[in-house]
């Protein structure tokens, strides 16, 4: 019992529980959503969410990405928090009103119309979640676990009883965003106020955040451009199948994401490379183990969860997993670079990998369809991971082996931790 209590007090272990829960609940939710929408609508929904991701990054102005830097370097952290929260509230109000105007006045393609509906709530949710990763990581974890459970129940109900509709899936997404945003505000007693709006401070934030915003956009391009380009260069069935594979690969990253979210909080308070190196090494081992398990059981699982029409997603997922290994280094090391204000290296590395992704997709999708998109993504992810790893090694005067392989002391420390 004492050992269990010790584990649950550890932020990393607690976030692993969250990620394990998220994988199970997320896969079930994705399965019900996919079966509810079917192959064609599933592709359209993926296209909408990727458009939202791109424009959400642009309209968010990268403000939330500067929070860890200003928090780390401020003597009045409560004031910084209140100022950021108020800016988030002001942005949400502006974008909500703007979206209503566009809906009333504009003649817009249906898919883009649905994307506009999602945008304000998506931006607010993204901002609050990133801020709470620094402020209160455990609250963030708990709320995400609750939200994922609620989403599962909703998708199951709609799969069983509601007529197929793309609009319904969009309404669920908006409701989820607003629900967790409201929960953050109530439980953390957040009160946005115009009194906290300081335009000189906003100018300072934006002057720092414009580069992280562009780099975040490049990240989104790396994750999304294949789906968007498939919409225009291939067919809807291929897009639907590919979206399932791209969704599955995100669950392969549950360990790196768990470490990354805790690292966001720790690197703003700690010095040195110990936490980052150890997190990278364990993430790599767990990623390789996950790929091995999927290699054996993945095809059967896809057919059971999503249906026979999505069986081709098995091969696509295996291809994408090759690039997924390299992205561990981006996910972990990117946190360190941003916390230390090294936005230049962050930007250049992502720009190179994004350009590789776009260029190869233009060439590969017309030739090989969804498999061409997967190959292009692997090339881009691999370049991204290697570039971030090299930047980190140069910055910290380490060799790549120091960051990739567990040392004898680290293995002994891990064994001692498990025996406590």
N, C-alpha and C positions, 0 to 999 in steps of 0.2 A: 504493500500500500504506500509506504514511504517513497519507493522508487517511482511509482505512478505519479505521486504528487510533485516530485522533483521534475519529472518530464513535462507535466502540464504547466509548470511555472516557467519552463523554457520557451521563449518566443518561437524559436525554430520548430520545436516539436509541436507546439500548439498550431502553428501554421501548416505543418504537415498533415495534421488531423483535418484541418479545414480543406486542404487541397485534395486529400483522399476522398473526403465527403463530396467535394465539388466534382471530382471525376465521376463518381458513381451517379450522383444526382444529375450532373450535366449531361452525361451520356444518355441517361433515360429521357431527360428533357429534350435533347436533340433528336432522339429517336422518335418520340411522340410528335415533335414539331415536323420532322421530315416526313413521317407517314401521313400527318395531317395535310401538309402542303403538296406532297407528290413531287416528282422529279422536276417539272418545269417551274412550279411556284417556288420550290426550294432554291433553285438557281436565282430567281428574281429577288427573293428575300435576301440572299447572300449579296447580290449586287447592290441592293438598297443599303444594307448595313455597311458595306465598304465605302459607298459614296458618303454616308453619314460620317464614317471614321475620318475620311479625308477632309471634308468641309468642317467637321467638328474641330479638328486640329487647327485649321486656318482661323476660324472664328474665335476659338479659345485664346488665340494670341500667344499661346505658350506660357500664360501667366502662372498656372499651377506648377509648371516645371521649375520655376525659380524659387519656389517656396522653401525647399530644403536649404538652398544657399543663403537666403536672407534670414531664415530661422537660425541657422548655424552661426551666423555672424552678427546677430542682434543681441543687445543687452536686455531688451524688453520684448520677450517672445510672445507674451499675451497680446501686446499691441499689434505686432506683426500679424498674428493670427486673425484678430478682429478686422484689420485692414483688408486682408486677403478675402475673408468671408464676405465682406461688404462689396468688394469688387465682383465676386462671383454672383451675388444677388443682383447687382446692377446689370451685369452682362445677361443674365437669364431674362430679366424684364425686357431689355432692349431686343433680344433675339426672339422672344415670344411675340412681342408686338409686331416685329418685322415679318415674322412667319405668317401671322394673321393677315397682314397687308398683302403679302404675296399670294396667299390662298384666295383672297377676295378679288384681287385685281388681275392676277396673272393667269394666262392660259398655258399650263405647264403639263408636260408628259406625266402620266399617272405614276410611274415609278419615282420620278424626281419629286412629285407632289408628296408621296409617302415619306420620302427622305426628309423633306422640309418639316413635316410634322414631328419627326423624331428629334431633330437637331437640338432645340433648346434644352430639352430634358437630358439628352445625352451629354451635352457640354457641362451642365450643372453636376450631373452624377460623376463624370470623369474628374472634375475639379475637386469635389468634396472627397472622393475616394483617395486621390493622390495626397491631399492634405492630411487626411486622417491616418494615412500610412506613416506619417511622421509624428503626428500628435498622439494618436492612440491606436496602435496597431491591433490590439486585442478587440477593441470595439469594432474596428473595420472587419476583422475576421468573423466575429459573431454575427454581424448584420448580413454579411455575404452568405453565410451558412443558412440563415433564416430565409433570405430572399431566394436562394436557389431551391430551397424546399418548397416555398410557395409557388415558384415558377413551374416546378415539376407537376404539382397538383393541377395547376391551371392548364398546362399543355395536355395533361391526361384527359381532363374534362372536355376540352375542345376537340381532342382527337376522337373521343367516344361519342360526343353528342352534337357538335356544331358543324355546320356545312363548311366545306373548304373555302377559305377566303384569305387573300393576302393582306387585306386591310385588318382583319382580326389579329394576325400575327404582329402587325405594326402597333396596334393598340395595346397588346400585351407588353411589347417592348417599352413603349412610352410609360405605361403604368408601373412597370418594374423600376424604371429609372426614377420616377417621381416618388415611389414608395420608399426606396432606400435613401434618397436624398432627404426626404422628410424625416425619416428615422434618425439620420445623422444629426439633423438640426434639433430634434426633440431630446434625444438621449445625451447629446453633448452640450445641450442648452445654447445652441448657436442662434444669435440674434443679429442678422445683417442690419446695418444702420447707415443712413446717409451721413451721419456725424463722423463716421470712420473713413469716409471717402476723402482722400488726400490726393489731389490731382498731380501734385509734384512727385509724390511717392509712386503713383500709377505710371507716370512718365519714366521714373527710374526703373520700375519693374519691367516695363515694355522694352526699354533700352537694353536691359539684360536678357529679356525673354525672346526677342525676335529671332535670335539664332537658334535657341532650343526649339522654338515653334517650327522653324524650317526643318530642323533635324527630326523633330517629331513627325512632320509631314513626310520626310524621307522614310522614316520607319514605317509609316502607314502605307506608303507606296510599296515598300518591300513586302509587306504582308498582303496588300490588297490589289496591286496592279495586275496580277495574274488573273484574278477573278473578274475585274473590270474589263480587261482586254479580251478574255474569253467571251464575254457578253457580245462584243462587237466583231470578233474574228472567228468565232466558232458557233456552235448551236446550243440551244437551251438545255438539251439533255446532258451534253458534256459539262455544261456549267453547273447543273444540279449535282452531278456525280462528283465533280471536282470540289464543290463547296463542302460536301460531306467529308472528303479526304482532308481538306484544309482545316475543317473543324476538328477532326480527330487528332491531327498533329498538335493542336494547341494543348491537348490533354497530356501529351508526352512531356510537356514543359512544366508539369506541376511542381517538380522539385526545384528547378531553377527559379520559377516564379515565387515559390515559397521562401527560398533564401533571399531573393531579390527584395521582396517586400519588407523583410526584417532588416536587410542591409540598408535600405533607405533610411530607417530609423537609426541604425547603429553608426553608419559612416559619418553622420552629421554630428556625432558625439565622440567618436573614437579616432585614434591615429594609428598608422601602421597598416600592414597588409595581411595580418594573420586571419582575420575574419573573412576577408574576401577570398584569399587563396583556398582556405579550407572549404568554403561554400562552393567554389568552382569545382574543386576536385570531387566532392561528394555528388554534386549535380551531374557530372560527367558519368560517374559510375552508375547512378540511378537511371540516367537516360539510356545507357547501353543495355541495362537490364530490362527496361521498358520495351525497347525495340525488339529484344529477344523474345519476350513474352508475346508481343504482337505478331511476330513472325510465325509463331506456332499456332496461336488461337485467333488471330485477327480476321481472317476470311470468314470463319464460322460466326464470329461475333458480329461482323457487319451485316451478314445475311439475317441473323436473328434480330438485331436491333433495327436495321433500316430497310430490310427487304432485299430480294434477289436482284431487283433492278439497279441496286447500288453496289453490287459485288465487285465491279471494276474499281471501286474506291480502295480496295485492298492494295493493289499494285501501286496506285498513286501515293498512298500513305507511306509505303515502304520507300519509295523514291524520295518523298519529301523528308522522311526521317533522317536521311543522310545529311541534308542541309541543316536539319534541326539540331544536330549535334554541335555544329559550329556556332549556332546562335546562342548557345549557353554563354559563350564568352562575351557576346554583345550584351546580353541581359544583365550579367553580373558586373562586368567591368564598366558598362555605361553608367551604372549607379555611382561608381566611384568618381568617374570623370566629371559628371554633372555636379556632384557634391563639392568638388574641389574647384569648380568654375572653369574647367578645361573644355569649353564648348567648341573650341576650334578643332581639336582632334576628333571630337564626337561628330561634328558636322562633316568634315572631310571624309571620314571613314564611311559614313552612311551615304554620302553623295556618290561615292565610287560604286558602292554595292547597288544602289538604286538605279544608276545608269546602266549597270550590267544587266539588271533585271529587265528593264524596259527594252533595251536593245535586243536581248536574246528572245524575249517574248514576241517581238515583231517578226523575228525570223522563224522561231520554233513553232508557234501556235498554228500558222497556216500549213506547216508541213506535217506536224504530229498531233495537232489538237491539244487535248487536255494533258497528254503526256509531255508535249513540248513545253507547256506552262510549268509542269512539275520540274522538268530538267532545268529550265531557266531559273526557277526559284532556288533550286539546290546550288547552282553556280553563284547566285547572288548571296545566299545565306553563308556559303563557305567563305567567300571573299570578305563578307562583313565580320565574321567571327575571327578570321586570321588577322585582319586589320586592327580590331580592337585588342586582341591579345598582344600584338606587337607594340601597340601604343602603351599599354599597361606595363609591359616588361621594360620598355625604355624609360618610362616615367619612374618606375620603382627600382631600377637597376637590378632586375632579376632576369634569369633565363626562362625560356618557355617551359622547360622541364620543371622549374620551381613552381610554376603555376598549374601545370597539368597533372603531375604525378604526386601521389601521397608519399610523404617522407615516413621514415620509421617512427619518428617521434609523434607524428600525427596519427599514425595507426595505433600506437600505444595509448595516446590520449583518447581516441575514439573507443577503444576497448574499455578503458577505465570508466568512461562516461556511461557505457552500456551496463557496466557491472554495479554502478552505484545504486 
